Amino acid sequence: MKHTASQSRRQFLASVGGAALTIPTLTDAWGRPLQQARKLGVALVGLGSYSKNRLAPALQLTQNCRLAGIVTGTPAKAEEWTKKYDIPQTNVYDYKTFDRIIDNKDIDVVYVVLPNSMHAEYVIRAAQAGKHVICEKPMAITEADCQRMIDACKKANQQLAVGYRLHYEPFTKEVMRLGQEKVFGPIKFIESSDGFRIGDPTQWRMKKAMAGGGPLMDVGIYAIQGARYVTGEEPISVTAQLSPKTEPQKFKEVEETIFWQFRFPSGAVSNSTSSYTAGIERLYASCEKGWFELSPAFGYGPLKGRTSNGPIEQPVVNHQATHMDAVCKDLMDGKTLPDHITGVEGKRDVRLLQAIYRAAETGKVVDLK
Ligand code: NAD
């Protein structure tokens, strides 16, 4: 961990042991004033819709990090962003100059917000440049890539978080508690689905090589997460089915709608749908002594929940700011990030994504044990 604000503070306190002293400006290891050093500098890689509409605005709300740099292949975007967010030219990179970020003391964390197939390369390059990394979901398009990313971060002594914003979201945390603590008894059945009607058919999400697949890779991962975090268990087998394409001209490379079913060690079963042609967003758990649900369950909020006892009341937060603040707080404190938001979790999901496709293609039960 480069950030040594607490060390500087300790040195300062030690230095005021007795006599009247000239109070020095407190700085971190890079010589930055402590006030500024309390916020980690984040560089966003890829200035598409998620960066523009969600992450950059959220970085104006964060307490533990700030938008310090950008990586973009589009000069017009660089100009717009540097003006809008007061980013110095020295903190602007393109995809060729990116590796020079190694020399930039303003950037502590690189946040990779590129098409799925590009995550692995940029996470690995960021780690090699000595930066902690946050990578968007799905972590990668193959399990092998996930492992390469984990290994590269470990080798470079940098931490790797995945953009699992819901793990810090209060309604989601409440349904994790209701399920994992068996507040309504053991879970018997889960319905966990996420889908929307996709627009532009030429975008990278519709190209198998860039996206790794269709709605399953993009939003189905939330439905997988939902079933996993309400049970707190890992599925032991999966079956899956592809629905016939109703718009074959649009869905040339990726699935239009997919269904899958997990079995869990406790006996709980889940049924899920992910679609690029129909909107659905719901997480429902039926338990021995009642039920609970979130609907909407996975979007940017506000999420809404009910149980068989009444409404779920929780504060509404900005998902992205809460997630980045929590990750950066742990990084600042020199703590190891919890597995459930790191590459360990990202790789588990990618393994399941691949197993679901295998089950759908073969029509067979895929053993996950
Ligand atoms: P987007 O298409 O809006 O943006 C992608 C960015 O990548 C663009 O700025 C584009 O210029 C850049 N890019 C660089 N090289 C490219 C190439 N060869 N082909 C295409 N684009 C290239 O996508 P997005 O919606 O911002 O998604 C980016 C990532 O963020 C994805 O992995 C997605 O799954 C993830 N995401 C996560 C959430 C969430 O809630 N956690 C929400 C949306 C997107």
Residues whose N, C-alpha, C, O or C-beta is under 5 A from the ligand:
A	BS01	NAD	G46 L47 G48 S49 Y50 S51 V113 L114 P115 N116 E136 K137 P138 G163 W204
